[in-house]
Amino acid sequence: MPLPRPALAALLALAACTQVPELGDVVPPDLRAADYPALIPLDTELTAPADPAAEAERLSGALNARADRLKRRARELSARTVVDDTARARMDAGVTE
């Protein structure tokens, strides 16, 4: 059953009362004063690479290097102690209150 016109008008009027946050409140002052980014022509950026195999090899090497760095970082983080012995004993004892 469709909404009657007065109810639809009331819903639209109510939606217009929504408080939308100002963009100026969200953007930090250093970004507000920053220059616009440099624009680049899209026709050169959207074309296929001259040598797709070489481009694929370059991207593959970059992705593999990034994966290796992330795996190394994960191993380093896994080796760290997050919870010290005192906190671990308190957690093992459980909530007593």
C-alpha positions as CSV (number, residue, x, y, z in Angstrom):
1,M,0.0,0.0,0.0
2,P,1.6,3.3,-1.1
3,L,2.1,6.1,1.4
4,P,-0.5,9.0,1.2
5,R,1.0,12.2,-0.2
6,P,0.8,14.1,3.2
7,A,2.7,11.3,4.9
8,L,5.3,11.3,2.1
9,A,5.7,15.0,2.3
10,A,6.1,14.8,6.1
11,L,8.8,12.2,5.8
12,L,10.7,14.2,3.2
13,A,10.5,17.3,5.4
14,L,11.7,15.3,8.4
15,A,14.6,14.0,6.4
16,A,15.6,17.6,5.5
17,C,16.0,18.3,9.2
18,T,19.0,16.0,9.4
19,Q,22.1,17.5,10.9
20,V,25.0,17.1,8.4
21,P,28.5,17.6,9.9
22,E,30.4,20.5,8.3
23,L,33.4,19.4,6.3
24,G,35.5,22.1,7.9
25,D,35.2,20.3,11.2
26,V,36.7,17.1,9.8
27,V,39.6,18.4,7.8
28,P,42.8,19.1,9.9
29,P,44.2,22.7,9.6
30,D,47.4,21.5,7.9
31,L,45.3,19.9,5.1
32,R,43.1,22.9,4.8
33,A,46.2,25.0,4.0
34,A,47.8,22.4,1.7
35,D,48.1,22.9,-2.1
36,Y,45.9,20.9,-4.4
37,P,47.6,17.7,-5.7
38,A,49.3,17.9,-9.1
39,L,47.0,16.7,-11.9
40,I,48.3,14.2,-14.5
41,P,46.9,13.5,-17.9
42,L,44.8,10.4,-17.9
43,D,45.5,9.4,-21.5
44,T,49.1,8.4,-20.6
45,E,48.2,6.7,-17.3
46,L,45.3,4.6,-18.7
47,T,47.1,3.1,-21.6
48,A,48.5,-0.4,-21.6
49,P,52.2,-0.7,-20.6
50,A,54.6,-0.9,-23.5
51,D,55.9,-4.3,-22.3
52,P,53.2,-6.1,-20.3
53,A,55.5,-9.0,-19.4
54,A,58.2,-6.7,-17.9
55,E,55.5,-4.7,-16.1
56,A,54.1,-7.9,-14.6
57,E,57.5,-9.0,-13.6
58,R,58.2,-5.6,-11.9
59,L,54.9,-5.7,-10.1
60,S,55.4,-9.3,-9.0
61,G,58.8,-8.5,-7.6
62,A,57.4,-5.5,-5.7
63,L,54.5,-7.6,-4.3
64,N,56.8,-10.4,-3.3
65,A,59.2,-8.0,-1.6
66,R,56.3,-6.5,0.3
67,A,55.0,-9.9,1.3
68,D,58.4,-10.8,2.6
69,R,58.6,-7.6,4.7
70,L,55.1,-8.2,6.1
71,K,55.9,-11.9,7.0
72,R,59.1,-10.7,8.7
73,R,57.2,-8.1,10.7
74,A,54.6,-10.7,11.6
75,R,57.3,-13.0,13.0
76,E,58.8,-10.1,15.0
77,L,55.5,-9.2,16.4
78,S,54.7,-12.9,17.3
79,A,57.9,-13.1,19.2
80,R,57.1,-10.2,21.4
81,T,55.5,-10.7,24.9
82,V,52.3,-8.8,24.9
83,V,51.1,-9.6,28.4
84,D,53.7,-9.7,31.2
85,D,53.7,-12.4,33.9
86,T,51.9,-10.3,36.5
87,A,49.0,-9.5,34.2
88,R,48.9,-13.1,33.0
89,A,48.6,-14.4,36.6
90,R,45.7,-11.9,37.2
91,M,44.0,-13.0,34.0
92,D,44.4,-16.7,34.9
93,A,42.9,-16.0,38.4
94,G,39.8,-14.7,36.7
95,V,37.3,-12.1,37.9
96,T,36.8,-12.3,41.6
97,E,34.3,-9.4,42.1
